[in-house]
Amino acid sequence: MALEHASSGQVIEVLRRDGDDLSQFSAIALAKTDELELIRMCMPKGKTMPEHHVLGEITLLCLQGQVAVQAHGGEQVLGPGQMLYLHGGQAHALAAREDSLVLLTILMAKAGR
């Protein structure tokens, strides 16, 4: 059965969900349209995502923990309440320095979809 995405006007619980375990990796699409995708990622300490890129512009919002983002030839460390914006196509890598919760937003319209 496919995961049901949030609909317009629906409240989305981002910080706490049933069965939350930040020590286990998970990536759940909370909402998805032709133009926008919202993804909630749990990243356990030590979890890395090798360098990659997304065609659409993105934001990464750290809700809990600490995540290092490598992009533009440097590294930025995001803590709770900190956000990073990246142009579409910008190569980046992630590394969780603590058990972390991140909200990823992708602007699909810029990705040519």
N, C-alpha and C positions, 0 to 999 in steps of 0.2 A: 504494500500500500504506500503510495506517494505521500510525502510530508505535505501537509496543508500549509500554505503560506498565509501570512496575515493579509487581511483585506483593508481597504481604505477605511479609516476611522477606528480600527481595532487597536486596543492597547496591547503592546508587546512587552512581555516581561524579559528584560535583557540581563539583569544582574543575578537573579535567582530563578532556577528552574528545577523541577522535580528531578532527583537523581543527579544533581550537580556534582561533579567530581573533577576538579581542575587538574588532578594528577593524570587524567586520561585525555588524549587528544580527541577533539571533535570539532567539526565545522558544520554548522546548521544554517541553511538559508532561511532567514526569517520572513523576508518579503522579496518578491521578484516580479518585475514587470519587463517590458521591452526596453525600458530606459534606465532602470535602477535595480540593483541587487544589494540586499543587506545580509551580511553573514556574521554570525556569532561564532567566534573561535575560542575554544578552551585549549591552551597550550601549556602542558606540564613543563616544569623546570628542566632545562636541557634540550627540549624539543627544538629542532631547527627546520626551517624551510629553505632549501637551497635557492640560489639566485634564480629568479624567474621574472616575468613581466606580465602585465595585464594590459590589454589594448585600451581599455577605458580609464579615465581618471579615477583615482582612488583616495580614500581617507582611511587611516587606521586610528582608532580611538582606544586607548588602553583604559579599561574599566577597573582592572584589578591586577596586581602583580607588577612585573617589569619586563619589557620586551625591547631588545636591541634590533634596530632596523639599519641595515647597510644599504646605502643608496648614494648616488652622486659622488662616489669616491670616498665617502666617510661613513661614520656610524652615529646614529642618534639613539638615545635610550629614552623610551617612553615609560612614564609611571602613571598611576591612576589620575585620570582627568586630562591627560595630555594626548594631543592628536597630531598626526603627520599627514600632509597632503603630498601626493605624487602625481606628476603628469602621466597621461596614458602612455604606455610603452616603456616607462622608466624601469630599468632593471633594479631589483631589490631582493634582499634576503632577510629572514627573520630568525631570531634566536630568543627563546624564553629564558630569562635569568632567574625567574621565580615562577611558580604556578600562576598562570596569567589568564585573563579573560579580555578578549579584544573584539571590538565591533568594526568590521570591514565594510565599507561602502564602495560600490563600483558604479560609475556612471556609464551605463551600457551604450547610450546614444553616441558617445564619443568613440566607442569601440567598433563602430560601423555596423551595428546590428539594427 
